[in-house]
Amino acid sequence: MSASEKPIELTQDEFETFVLIYAAHVDYDYSENEIDFIKSRSSEEVYQKMLQLFENHNDYSCMKIILSHKDIHFNSDTAQENLFNKLKALFEVDGDFSRIEKNFVNFFEKVTNSQSWI
């Protein structure tokens, strides 16, 4: 995202869907079960919009999008717990909560609790 681009603004549903899509890709195996899980928590329209947003940005840009919304959509212990529970459920949906996925949850928790990552 360059300085001249308009900031991306996501609704709560869009934010959560985007985070789930991002997280589902950390092990490089975006399974049908993960897709179904994400779609079951959002509308088809939001899913497609967030998938396109994800596919049009590199990893660093995606993390910047997530972190730019953390104070809006990830601003309470309840909101954080809710999202982490969704992440863990997403990672368990294919029957293999891999080491990469577990490490991502720990990394994501540290990054989202950081005040100055980007």
C-alpha positions in Angstrom: 0.0 0.0 0.0 1.7 3.2 -1.1 1.3 6.5 0.6 -1.0 7.8 -2.1 -3.5 4.9 -1.7 -6.6 5.3 0.3 -6.5 3.4 3.5 -8.5 0.1 3.5 -11.5 0.2 5.8 -13.0 -3.1 6.9 -16.1 -3.9 8.8 -16.0 -6.3 11.7 -17.2 -9.1 9.5 -14.7 -8.2 6.8 -11.9 -8.0 9.3 -12.6 -11.4 10.8 -13.0 -13.0 7.4 -9.7 -11.4 6.2 -7.8 -12.7 9.2 -9.2 -16.2 8.8 -8.3 -16.2 5.1 -4.8 -15.0 6.0 -4.4 -17.5 8.7 -5.7 -20.4 6.6 -2.8 -19.8 4.2 0.0 -20.0 6.8 0.6 -23.7 6.2 0.3 -23.3 2.4 -2.6 -25.7 2.4 -5.9 -23.8 1.9 -8.2 -26.8 2.2 -11.9 -27.1 1.3 -12.7 -27.6 5.0 -11.0 -24.3 5.8 -12.9 -22.5 3.0 -16.2 -24.0 4.2 -15.4 -23.0 7.8 -14.7 -19.4 6.7 -17.7 -19.1 4.5 -19.9 -20.4 7.3 -19.0 -17.4 9.3 -19.5 -14.8 6.6 -21.6 -14.1 3.5 -20.4 -15.2 0.1 -20.0 -11.6 -0.9 -17.8 -10.7 2.0 -15.8 -13.9 1.6 -15.1 -13.2 -2.1 -14.3 -9.6 -1.4 -11.8 -10.5 1.3 -10.3 -13.3 -0.7 -9.6 -10.9 -3.5 -8.1 -8.4 -1.1 -5.8 -11.1 0.3 -4.8 -12.3 -3.2 -4.0 -8.7 -4.3 -1.6 -8.1 -1.4 1.7 -9.7 -0.3 2.2 -11.1 3.2 3.6 -7.9 4.6 0.8 -5.8 3.2 -1.8 -8.2 4.6 -0.3 -8.0 8.0 -0.3 -4.2 7.8 -4.0 -4.3 6.9 -4.7 -6.5 9.9 -2.7 -4.4 12.3 -4.3 -1.2 11.0 -7.6 -2.5 12.1 -6.6 -4.0 15.5 -7.6 -1.0 17.5 -11.0 -0.9 15.9 -12.0 -4.6 15.8 -9.6 -6.2 18.2 -9.7 -3.7 21.1 -11.0 -5.8 24.0 -10.2 -9.0 25.8 -13.5 -10.4 24.6 -12.9 -9.5 20.9 -9.4 -11.0 21.1 -10.6 -14.2 22.8 -13.4 -14.5 20.2 -10.9 -14.2 17.3 -8.3 -16.5 18.8 -11.1 -19.1 19.3 -12.0 -18.8 15.7 -8.4 -19.2 14.6 -8.0 -22.3 16.7 -11.2 -23.7 15.4 -10.1 -23.0 11.8 -6.8 -24.7 12.4 -8.5 -27.8 13.8 -11.1 -28.1 11.0 -8.9 -30.2 8.8 -7.9 -32.5 11.7 -4.3 -31.3 11.9 -3.5 -28.3 14.1 0.1 -28.2 12.8 3.2 -26.8 14.4 3.2 -24.0 11.8 -0.4 -23.1 12.8 0.3 -23.2 16.5 3.3 -21.0 16.0 1.2 -18.6 14.0 -1.3 -18.3 16.8 1.5 -17.4 19.2 3.1 -15.0 16.7 -0.3 -13.3 15.9 -1.0 -12.9 19.6 2.4 -11.2 20.2 2.1 -9.0 17.1 -1.5 -7.8 17.8 -0.5 -7.0 21.4 2.5 -5.0 20.2 2.1 -1.2 20.1 4.6 -0.5 17.3 5.1 -3.4 14.9 4.6 -1.5 11.7 
